[in-house]
């Protein structure tokens, strides 16, 4: 019997379109002898749709038309099963529901990669691929992420976090505080976004003001850190769970002496009839042209970071090398990387299909482990209390325990 896999993508995120590309790309690589794939598209408003064209990239050139011929659905937990059912709810909806064995979120960015969606799936009780709620949330928050990795002994650049309310209450105070802490140039970025959205480099006060205000357009919290001027970027993926994981081959994005833009990552490079190839289209060198000892250091640091975060599935860890000092710093972790970083596993003999299967198996393994944990216990507390006696009009009658 095939395993029913709901591939969930889209969502309320500035990386919405990248999620569509990553998911539709992955859907073509699942082993259809083992898995029945149900693509589920989430709009930017959070509505979910299924339909015969949901997995066709060309259909997203006109999303309104696509939605009109698709079916609005929701996920529900009924009688111990998670079902995709038609919305609005009706008596026939449950009968026609599609039972789901595992959800495969291929989503990027705030509201979907940051633990919010994972919490929803966990509440439903359905196994899902990738990091759990805590690891997803920490991985998305660049400030908290750095604190966790620093505590684990993994090298990261020092940073400071600032609130938009504090900045707009006293701009001069915040700008001066940044200049007193860091020498120019500095990097300014939203705390909780990916794909280089909202990130810029500042070389002076005027540019700093522009960078800070630009970053605040995307998040109420921003992070500032020193910019490595003679930079080399090396990325490495990790696959596994907290008990066992392995690192992929290393890559070096080309033209990465400065910040890679959103367009560099997703709109450049080779195109095909299926549309953009996402992160797979970025110009890169695989394997990265680095000494063997540097390769192993980065791969070991990547695995250590994945374990420290409590990762699951596949994540990509991005590193920076200061070419002036040869020091290595972890820049960030992507708990659901663009294109799922499949291209970093192929040099090690792991196909995209095999990677997807491993990720599903890891999700099912975690579900089995969690099912053995006691989450509730029998109690007669409701049998031994009464609701008589009124203490306050606002909250009604309070419980009086016998």
BELWONOR-V200592 format. One record per helix or strand. SS is the DSSP state (alpha for helix, beta for strand). FROM is the first residue (numbers start at 1). TO is the last residue. If there is no record, write none. Layout:
ss	from	to
SS	FROM	TO
SS	FROM	TO
This chain:
ss	from	to
beta	3	10
alpha	16	27
beta	35	42
beta	48	50
alpha	57	61
alpha	63	68
beta	71	78
beta	81	86
alpha	91	95
beta	98	100
beta	102	105
alpha	116	124
beta	127	128
alpha	133	140
alpha	142	151
beta	159	163
alpha	164	169
alpha	171	181
beta	186	190
beta	200	202
alpha	205	216
beta	221	226
beta	231	240
beta	245	253
alpha	262	266
beta	271	272
beta	275	276
alpha	278	281
beta	284	286
alpha	292	309
beta	313	322
beta	327	334
alpha	338	341
alpha	343	346
alpha	352	371
beta	385	386
beta	390	392
beta	396	397
beta	400	401
